[in-house]
Amino acid sequence: MSESDLSVVVSCYAGYRSEQTPTEFLLGERKIRVIEVVDRWLATDHRYFKVRGDDTGVYILRHDVTAERWELTMFSK
């Protein structure tokens, strides 16, 4: 799997603090709706979201704040 395979297109909800929270994402041509944010944490230049999709999969999405780029870092069915 190449680095470009890990890129995802993420749609977010910006709450009252303007913190973006994923609501759905495209994995290839598949649209996955986020039904639950299981966990979230911050690193120096990245924000991580562990989410459960409507396909019952669990995903970790990483947001590179500087580059404004999202990546899939983990998937479990």
C-alpha positions in Angstrom: 0.0 0.0 0.0 1.5 3.3 -1.0 1.3 6.6 0.9 -1.4 7.9 -1.5 -3.6 4.9 -0.6 -3.7 6.2 3.0 -5.1 9.6 2.0 -8.8 10.0 2.7 -11.3 12.8 2.0 -13.0 13.8 5.3 -16.1 15.8 5.8 -16.2 17.5 9.2 -18.5 19.3 11.6 -17.0 22.4 13.2 -18.6 22.8 16.7 -18.8 26.0 18.7 -15.1 25.9 19.4 -14.3 25.5 15.7 -12.8 22.1 16.4 -13.3 19.9 13.4 -14.8 16.5 14.0 -15.1 13.9 11.2 -18.7 13.1 10.2 -17.9 11.0 7.1 -15.0 10.1 4.8 -14.3 8.7 1.4 -12.0 5.6 1.4 -11.4 5.2 -2.3 -14.9 5.4 -3.8 -16.6 4.2 -0.6 -18.4 6.7 1.6 -18.3 5.8 5.3 -20.4 7.7 7.7 -19.0 8.2 11.2 -21.5 6.9 13.7 -19.3 7.3 16.8 -16.1 9.1 17.8 -14.6 6.5 20.1 -11.6 8.5 21.1 -9.6 11.6 20.1 -6.1 12.9 21.0 -3.6 15.6 20.1 0.0 15.3 19.1 2.4 18.2 18.2 1.3 18.6 14.6 -1.5 16.1 14.3 -5.0 15.4 15.6 -6.2 11.8 15.8 -9.7 10.5 15.8 -10.7 6.9 16.5 -14.1 6.4 14.9 -16.6 3.7 14.2 -18.1 3.7 10.7 -21.5 2.7 9.6 -19.9 -0.4 8.1 -19.0 -1.5 11.7 -15.3 -0.9 11.0 -13.1 1.0 13.4 -10.7 3.6 11.9 -8.0 6.0 13.1 -8.0 9.1 11.1 -5.0 11.5 11.4 -5.3 15.2 10.6 -2.1 17.0 9.7 -3.0 20.5 10.9 -0.2 22.2 9.1 -0.7 20.6 5.7 -4.5 20.3 6.1 -4.3 16.7 5.1 -6.1 13.6 6.4 -4.7 10.1 6.5 -6.0 6.7 7.5 -3.6 5.2 10.0 -5.5 2.2 11.2 -8.5 0.0 10.2 -10.1 -2.9 12.0 -13.2 -4.8 11.1 
